[in-house]
Amino acid sequence: MKHWRQALHLEPPDGWLNDPNGLCRFGGLYHVYFQYSPGPPDGSGPRGWGHFESPDLLHWRCTGTALRPDTPADRSGVYSGSAVAEGDTLWLYYTGNVKLPGPYDYTTAGRESNVLRVSTRDGVTFTPKELLLTTADYPANCSLHVRDPKVWRQGDVWYLLLGARTRQPGDDGGKDTARGEALLYRSADGRRWDFWKAVTTPAPFGYMWECPDWFVLGGRGVLSVSPQGLPHGENRFQNVYQSGWFAAGAPGEEALGAFTEWDMGFDFYAPQTFADGDRRLLIGWMGMPEAPYRNATAAPGGWQHCLTLPRELHWNEQGKLCQTPARELDALRAAPRNLADGEPAALALPFEVCAQFAPGADWALTLADGLCLSWDESARQITLRFDEKRQDLGAGRTVRRALLPDGCRDLRLIADRASAEFYLNGGETVFSTRLYPPPGPVRCRLCGAAARLTPLNSMEVVYDGR
């Protein structure tokens, strides 16, 4: 299934990939660690961290497995975490998962969730693992689902956020009684941590918050989380689990603003951000836990899942948080061509489609003869739909929607060999999905507006090891 190997998205050489971890720029290179189970593509292999590095986001080297579950404190898996660069040293913090043998539910009994750290000066060789926090260091009302440390430093104070699922005294930790929150710790040295407070919403908002991330963008605080257990709706919270952000103040401030989803498509979860000079980049997992649809590369191809494009974050003039593909990707453009309204085209993947829309007009973009993104002006609704007759293309994916109260002004599509990312209104709203077209040129047509169609060259990925 080589025609489904991505040209623009990072994916493992084999086995299973999920959450991006330890994202940073350090030692003149971008480092992208990720949850990695080499071997079988079903993720049944030992869960550790894989590693990519790049000088420019276009030329990548995969160095193989960086961290393995090889100590008593992480023997069931090296789970998600983050990175802090300090001078010539990069500190990696992660959850060490331990599941004890026995008839446990692993929510109220049978699990250890430890925080460990290692350091490196080259991104690939590490100091011995250091155990920093254990289950005994978490608040008494927490279940055993505590994980995914995000660590950062502000001045002389270090901060650590953990995603958590609570339980009430005496209950069984069930989803109906649990609530999601983020546990905030402080430290003077990044090693010895004191619990400060739990960050949550006044009313329960899901039963678990995974992959917390707090950052400042343009002077405004943002708390990103991946909540589980939100009620599903027609135009929001449509996936099994969600990922989004709250407007926030300084770390520890009580009030959180409204929750906005990062991505309205089928395949997006567990994003992480990092500072790159004066900009902030986001990368997510282009997958979804426990989804009813599948990744068609898994059985025949021997690998499963990929990461999203790196996305730059910024506030627009209307005060909305926008995502746009990292500017480095512009260097991959070849000669563009103009497409008239309704004109069909067919070309090899990857390619880009850009369009501007007149106010009040309906339009529809069809890709690979089975995936349609359409705008309904009267309903102010955008819909991403797979043709039900093309189960081969969507591998079980059906429909996702979003409301755009201010209308739809523009579109940018990045279509890769087995995925598509749609950026609307300058990145105010994004849809990401996997799709699996047959080999050969892929058809594309936009009805309702003219467009610019641009072939894209591939980035370079070299796989050095396992």
N, C-alpha and C positions, 0 to 999 in steps of 0.2 A: 504493500500500500504506500509506495514511495510518493505517489502523487499527492498524498495528504500530509507529507512532512511540510511543516510551515516554513515560509520564507522570511517572515517578519516577527514571529513570536517564538520565544524561548520554550523549548520542550525537552524532556529528558532523552538520553540516548536509548533507554529502554525502561521498562518498569513503570512506576507510578509517580506522578508529581502532584502536589497540591500547594498549600500556602506559601507565598513568598516570605522569606525570613531575612533578617540581618541586612536590609537594603542600606547601602551607603556609598559614598565616594571616599576612598582611602588610598593613600600611596599612589596617587595619580591614576587610579583605576576605579571604575564602577564595579561593585560587588553585589551580586544577586545570589543569595542563598535561597534554598527552597526545600520544602518537605519532599523527601525522596525515598522511595522503596525500590531499589534495583531488582531486576529479575522479572517475576511475573507482573503483568500489567494490571492485575486486580488489586495491587497494594498489599498483598499478603506477606511480602518480604519484610525484613527488618526496617523500621522507619527511622531514617536519619536525616541529615541535611546534605543536599547536593550543592554545587557551587559553579556559578558562571562569573567571569570577569571580562571587562572590556575597557579600552581607553576612550571610547567615543559613542557607545550605545549602538554601534553598527558592526563592529568586529568583535566577536565573542569567542572565548575559550571556556569550555566546560572541563573542569579539573576532576570531575567525578565526585565521589562521596567525601564530604568534608568532615562531618561528625557522625559517629556511629553509636548505637545503644550498647555500650560496653562497660558500664559501671553499675554497682548496685542501685544507684540513685536514678538511673535512666534506662534500666534494662528492658523495659517494655516499649521504649520509643523516645527518640530525641524529637520533642514536639516544638511548636512554633516559638519564635522569639525575635530579638532585635539586636542592633549593633550600636555602639558608641565609639567614635574615633577620638582618641586623645593623643595628640602628637604623633609619635611613631608606633603607637599601639592601638589595635582595634580590639575592643571588648565585645564578646558575643554572650548574650543572656538568652536562656531558653528554658522550657519546661521539660523536666525529666519525668516521664510517665512510668509508673510501676503498677502493674495489675497482679495482685496476689492470686495464686491458684485457689479455687474453691467456689462454692455456690453463692457468689456475691452479686449484688446489683451494680457495683462499681460507681454508685452515686452516693450512697450513705455508708458503704463499707467495701473493703477490698482494694482500694486504690490509694496510691501516694502520688501527689503532684508537687514535685520539687522544682525550685528555681536554682539553676546552675549557671556558671559562667566559665568561659575560657578566654584567653587572649591570643593574638597573633600579630606578627609584624609583616607577614607577607600574604595573608588571606588564606593560606592553605596548610600551614603547619601550626599546631596549637599547643599551648601549655596544658598541664594536667587540669582536669575538671575540678571546679571548686563548688561545693554545695553551700548555698547562701540561705535559702528558705525551705522549710518543709511544711507539711500540712498543719503542724502545731503552731505555726506562725500566722495562720489565717484566722479571721474572726470566727467565733464559735457558731455563728448562725449560717456559715457557709457549708454547702455540700462538698463532696470531694471533687467536683468539677471546678477547679481553679487553675488557670493556665494562661499562656501566651504573654509573657512579660514584654512590655514596651518601656525602654529605659532611655532617659535623656538627661542632660545637665543644663541648668540655668545658673550661671555664676558659680557660687560655692555649694549649691544644693543640687543633689541628684534626685530624680524622681523615677518611680517604677509604678506602672499600671498593670494590673492583672485582671483578666476577664473572669467572672464568677457567676455561680448559680447558688442562691441561698436555699435554706430550708428553715422551717420554724421548729422550735423545740418540740420533740415528740412526734413529728410527722415523718413520713417515709421518703421525703425528698421528691415527691411526685411533681409533675409539671404544673398541676393546678395550684399547688401551694408555693412553688418556687418563684423567684423573680431574678432578673438579670441585673448585674451591677458591675462596676469596675472598682477594684481595690487600689487605693493610692498609698504608696509608701514613700518615705524620704530617707536620705542618707547624706552623710558628709564625705564619704569616700567611695561610694559605689559598691561597697562590699557588705557593710553592716546596715541593715534596714530596719526602720521603725514604721509600724502601721500608723497611718494618719487618719484616713477616713474612707468611707465608701461613697462612690459617686453614682447616683442613680436618679430616676425620675420620681416625682411625687406619687404617681400611680404606677403599678407594675407595667413594664414594657417588655414583654417576653420573659421567658423563664431562664435564659442564659445569654450572657454577652460574651462573645468570643473576640479575639484579636483587637483589643482596644488600642487606640493611637491618639495621642494629644499633640497638637502642634499649633503654631501661630502662623497665620498667613495674612500679610498686609495689615498687621497690627491687631488682628482679630483671632481669638482662640477658637479652635475646632476640636471636638471630641468625636472620633470615628470609632464605631463598634459594629460587630456583626451579630445582631440579636436573633435568637431562636425563639419560636413560639408566638409570633405576631399573627393576628387574624388576617386571613387572605381577603383581598378585595379585587374588583374588576380592573382598577387602574393603579393599584399599588399593592405592595406586599404579595406579589403573585408567585414567587418562588417558594420552595420548601423553607429556606432560610433567607434572611435579608442582609444587606450591608448598607450602611449609611452614616450620616454625621449629624451631630447637634452643634448649634452655635453655643460656644462656651466662653467663659472668662478665663482668668488665671487658674492654674492647677489648684483644685480644692474648692473653688467657688461653687456655691450650692446650685444656682439656677442654670438649667440647660434650656436652650431654645427648642424650636420645632425640629423634628427628625426628617431628613431628606435622604432618599435613596441615592447611592452613587450611580447605580446602573439599573436600567429597567428591563434588560434582556434576560435570556435564559441562563447564561453562563458567566457569573461574576460572584466572587466571594472572597472574604478574608484579605482585603487590601491592606497595604502598608505604604507609608509615605516616608520620604527622607529629604533632607535639605541638600541642595546642590548649588552652592554659592548663594545667589540671591533668588533662586527659584526653588519650588518644592515639587518633587516628582512622586507620582503614585503608580504602583503596580499591583494588580490583583491576580487572583487565581481565576483562570477562565474555565471554571467548573462549578459544580454545585453538589454539596453532600446529599446523599440519599435521594437524588432526583429520579423521577420515573422514566426519564429518557437516558440515553446512553452515549458513550463516545465510541464511534465506529472504528477507531484505530486499535482498540484494546485487544481484541482477540487475534485478528489477522496480522496486525502490524507489530505487536509486541510492546507498545508504549501507550500511555494514557495521560491526557491533559496537557495544557500549556499555560503560560502566563499571558496576561494582556500586554498590549503595547505600553511602554512607559508614557505616562500622561502628565503634562504640566498643569498645575492648579493655579487659578487666578480668580479674582473677583471682577465681574464686569461692571459697567457703569450703572446697571440696575441693582447692584449689590448681590448678584447671584454668583454662587461658587461654580466655576466652569472647569471642564477638563478638555484638554486638546492634546493630540499626539505630540510627543516630544519633537522639538524643532529639528533635531538631527535627522529625523526620518525624511525631511524634505530633500535631502541630498540623494535619495534613492529614486527620485522622479526621473522618468525618461520624457520623451517628447509628447506633449498632450495633444488631444484632438477635441474638437467641439462636436457635441451631439445635439441635433435638433430635437424639438419636442416630439416624442414618440418614435424616434429613430432607434432601431435595434443595433446592437454591436456585439461582437464576440471576440474575446481575446484571452490570452493566457493569464492566469493568476500569478502574482498579485497585481492589483490595480486600485486606483483611487477614483472616486466620482465626487464632484463638487457641483452644487447647484444653489441658485438664489430663487426665491419664490415670491410671486406677486401677492399682495394682501388679498384675502378672500378666495383664493383659488384652491381647489382640491388637486391632489396629485398622487401618483403611485410609482414606486420604483420596484421593478422586478429583477431578481438576481437568480441565475442558474435555473430558470424555468420552474421555480417552485417556492421561492422565498420572496415575500412582498412586504415592503414598508409603504404604508399609505396614510395620507392625511385627509381627515374629514373636517372641513372648515366649520360646518354648522355645529358639530359636536365638540369642536376644538380637541379632537382626539387623534393621536398617532397610534398606529397598529402595526406590529410586526407579526406576520403570519406565515407559517409553512403550509403549503398545499397539502391537504389530507391525503391526496393521492400519491404524494412523494415522500413516503416514509423512509425511503433510502436517503433522501437529502437531509432531513431533519432528525433522523434516528429517534423518533418519538416526540420531538418538540412540536408544539402546537401554536399558541398565540400569546403575545404579551402586548400590553397597552399602556398608554400614559396620557394624561390630560396636559395640554399646553394652553393655559388660559390666555396668554398674550399672543397666540398664533405661532406659526412656524415660518421662520424667515429664511433659513438656509439649512443645508445638509452637507456633510462630508462623510463619505463612506471609505473605509479601508478594508478591502476584501483580500484576504489571504487564502492559501490553498485549502484550508479547512476551518475558516472562521470569517466573521464579519463584525466590524465595529462601526456603528452609526452614530455620528456626532451631530446634534441638532442645535440650532440657535447658538452657534459659537461654542458648543460644548455644555450648554445649560442642562441638556438631557442627553443621555447616552444609552444605547442598546448594544449589548454584546451577545453573540451567539456562535456556537460551533455549527458547521454545516459540512456536508460531505458530497461534493459534486463528483461526477465521473471524470476520468482523465480527459484532457483536451481543453480547447477554448471554452470559456464560460460566457453565456449570453447575459446581457444587461440592457435594460430599457427603462427610461424615465418618461412617463406621460404626464403632462401638465406643466412642463418647464423645459428649457434647454439645460444642458449640462456640459461640464468639462470632464473628459475621461483621460486618465493619465496612467500608462503602464508604470509599474514600480520594479526596480531591481531588488534582488535579494540581499539581505544582510549576510554576513559571513559567520558561521558557527563551526568551530573546530572542537571535536570531542577527544580529549587527551587521555582520559582514564575512566575508571569505574570506582 
